[in-house]
Amino acid sequence: MVYSIFWMAEGWSAAQPLIGPTKVNHLAQDVWCLILALGSGYAVYQFWRHRSERLGLVLCLLWIAAAMTWHRL
């Protein structure tokens, strides 16, 4: 969740040259991508949790970190 706060702050600061509805649209897209990243990370964790809880947690964290890194590339 802390990383997601950084994600939102970075998205908001990247939209500084934008004004009005365009900036809000940019923020809404970031929120949607965050929801997708967290939801898919939770799905990965739930899938792998039955096999190994530690492996599920590690894969979930790697999945979310990769999704958030890919988001701004």
C-alpha positions in Angstrom: 0.0 0.0 0.0 2.9 2.4 0.7 4.2 1.7 -2.8 0.8 2.5 -4.2 0.9 5.9 -2.5 4.2 6.6 -4.2 2.7 5.4 -7.5 -0.2 7.9 -7.1 2.1 10.7 -6.1 4.4 10.1 -9.1 1.4 10.0 -11.4 0.1 13.2 -10.1 3.5 15.0 -10.3 3.9 13.7 -13.9 0.7 15.3 -14.8 1.7 18.8 -13.6 1.8 20.4 -17.1 -1.7 19.2 -17.6 -4.7 21.3 -16.4 -8.3 20.7 -15.5 -10.1 17.6 -16.7 -7.0 16.2 -18.5 -5.1 16.0 -15.2 -8.1 14.4 -13.5 -8.3 11.9 -16.3 -4.6 11.1 -15.9 -5.2 10.5 -12.2 -8.2 8.3 -12.9 -6.1 6.1 -15.2 -3.5 5.7 -12.6 -6.1 4.7 -10.0 -7.5 2.1 -12.4 -4.0 0.7 -13.2 -3.4 0.5 -9.4 -6.6 -1.4 -8.8 -5.7 -3.8 -11.6 -2.1 -4.3 -10.3 -3.3 -4.9 -6.7 -6.1 -7.2 -7.8 -3.9 -9.3 -10.1 -1.3 -9.5 -7.3 -3.9 -10.7 -4.9 -5.0 -13.3 -7.5 -1.4 -14.5 -7.9 -1.1 -14.8 -4.1 -4.3 -16.7 -3.8 -3.3 -19.1 -6.5 0.1 -19.9 -5.1 -0.9 -19.7 -1.4 -2.2 -23.3 -1.5 1.1 -24.6 -2.7 3.5 -22.5 -0.6 2.5 -19.4 1.4 6.0 -18.0 1.3 6.3 -18.5 -2.4 2.9 -17.0 -2.9 3.9 -13.9 -1.0 7.2 -13.5 -2.9 5.5 -14.0 -6.3 2.8 -11.5 -5.4 5.3 -8.9 -4.4 7.4 -9.5 -7.6 4.2 -9.3 -9.7 3.1 -6.0 -8.2 6.6 -4.5 -8.4 6.9 -5.5 -12.0 3.4 -4.1 -12.8 4.2 -0.8 -11.2 7.6 -0.5 -12.9 6.1 -1.4 -16.3 3.3 1.1 -15.8 5.6 4.1 -16.3 7.9 2.6 -19.0 
